Amino acid sequence: MSFRVFIVEDDEWYGEVLKYHLSLNPEFEVFLFETAKECISNLHLKPNAVSIDFQLPDMNGEQLMEKIHAYNQSIPVIITSGQKDITVALNLLKKGASDYFIKDDSTKDLLWNSLIKIQKNNELEEKVESLTDQLESKHDFEKSIIGQSSEIKKSFKLIEKAINSNINVSITGETGTGKEVVAKAIHYNSERKKKPFVAVNMAAIPTELVESELFGHEKGSFTGAVNQKIGKFEEANGGTLFLDEIAEMDLNLQSKLLRAIQEREIIRVGGNDVVKVNIRLIVSTHKNLAEEVKNGNFREDLFYRVIGLPIELPPLRNRGNDVLILAKHFIDLYAKENKVKPPILSPEAKEKLLKNHFAGNVRELKAVIDLACVMYEGDKITPDDLTFSNFKEPALNLNLNKTLKEFTNDLIQFYLDSNNKNVLVVAKKLNIAKSKIYNLINSGDLKI
């Protein structure tokens, strides 16, 4: 596609020189006009850039620039002039000129380079626009969140309400139900879609680093802070900040998060300057936040700030035939990515899928289908190709002949086995001192 350039120059000879020189670039389509009026009457041709001589017979360069920008503010205007007064140049640049050149032997080369720069910026903007359009299409919520069940359609209605407003959103649901997919669908279909979407997994950040990760830090604010760092709030400015698994956030840090959300401003660690931020907040958790508030694990005032529009995603086992719709989608996706013919699901395979509990929800289903697409032979996926990982909880042995002490030890052992031998988690769940658990381990009454 050609890059259309207007040259407005009343010196016929000089204008032809510029036109000839710029036309040597095969990507430039150059038009030459001698008056401002001619330029204005041809703006419907949509020039990508306009070069103006400051002194024209019917108006000066500043006046013509104002006319061009009144027609289309985004058209870059370059002004050439015989005037060497720096104040004139600064004034024109301040009022929106892309460049200002004094007419001499180097003008045509300077003009060439300036137009190349504008062309590259335009190409970059077009790529960004194209990528944004692709993201919008990719995150069209009725395409990215597959299903026809009444349960998922309830979620669709709430997602649509979230898209059409700027309210904070809280997404709940079991692990693997697609909470981040929903968050992206909301962002990329909202008025903030051209701004950043920044996701933070609160469960994956060590407690001592959360403040720096969210709010940033100044150089030298702590050991290892060799440079200033921009936090996620600033990174998401103008767009959406997605805090995944927010219930895992340390209680002591929740007050700082509350202030940032409430005041829409942050202070970097080790700094004093207040930084204003404009973000839309979306949070998610697999826990019941209201219960976390009751149990003292989540601040009540923060709860009311983040709850916004609540969207609960149903587990896959409650979505009926959506299992088969999603399975077909994942088969087609696998086939496209691997450039193979998609297999079909046999009736027996469909029945096996519908009977499975899918504790890992949509994420588990995708893993099962991906493996089946590797393992099947012929043109059908059979029940033998479907492999499920059914994780079983350790059983609690309630032997009525045991003593109270033995019962207590069995209960603690059960919780240790169910929580990856994490003493701190078990102590918190059972409301006992961690030292008691360690003593029972040291004495041999518990195994770890």
C-alpha angles and dihedrals in degrees: 000000000000124000106231116218127187118203115195108193128146093198098087095199095047091045091054090050091054093044092050093047095048092044088064085078104081090209093059121088104195127200122187123208129177098202138042090236091059090050094050093048090055100047088105085076086072104230117208090214139001127212113202132192105225094224110055127164096243103033140348126262095259092054092048091048089054090051092050093048091047086057094044122354093200097063108108114230123203118192126205122191145165089226115105095190105128092203090061091052093047092048092052093047090049090053094054111281112147093212141354123209131183110227112254139117093294096051097095092052093045089050091049092052093046091052091048089053091050090047092053091048090051091050090050092050090049090052091049089049091049093048090048090052090049091050091049090052093044092050097042093138095223089054099040095041102053122201149089102210121123088241095059092041088061087057091048091058092052092045090054091052089051091051092053095051139046096231121133112259131213117198120197131182143115120294111283098025093115105259095155091046088057092047091053092046090054093048099044093049096045132084088265094061095113091055128074126292107206120187124196124185103212092192092059098054120086110242093243092057100045096090093050092045094052102035104022127228141247124245111276094012090128140354108297095022094121094154139026111268127204112223128224093262091060092040090056094046110145091010140060130303113203115198106193118202093007091172088072092065116117112257092232092057095047092081091059091049089049092054092048092051094042098046097030089226137100139195117215117237108272093013137105103201118104112228117202115219133189110202139150110225124219119175132183138191139167088217131082103256093198089056090047088055091050091049092051094246097112130041114250094216091051090048091060091048096052102033093079108140107000116216117186116197114212120233114254092246089065095052100076114199091010083091090067094042090053092044090055090048092052092047091053091045092051091047092050094048092047096037095235135128110270115245122225127238114246117229089250091052090051090051091050091050092050092051096052119102095218099207087180091052120202092349090057092047091054091051091050093049094045090054092045090053088057097044104043123102128204114010102307138073108226131193089263089062092057113086120184126194103217105187112202126207114235111259121246109230108220103191108176091206092066125102124245089256091053091047090051093049091048091051093051091045090051091054092046091052091047094049104046092262090294104160095189093053093047092048090053094046094049094037094233132127115272088223089066091056092048091050091052090049092049091049092051096245090116130041123219 
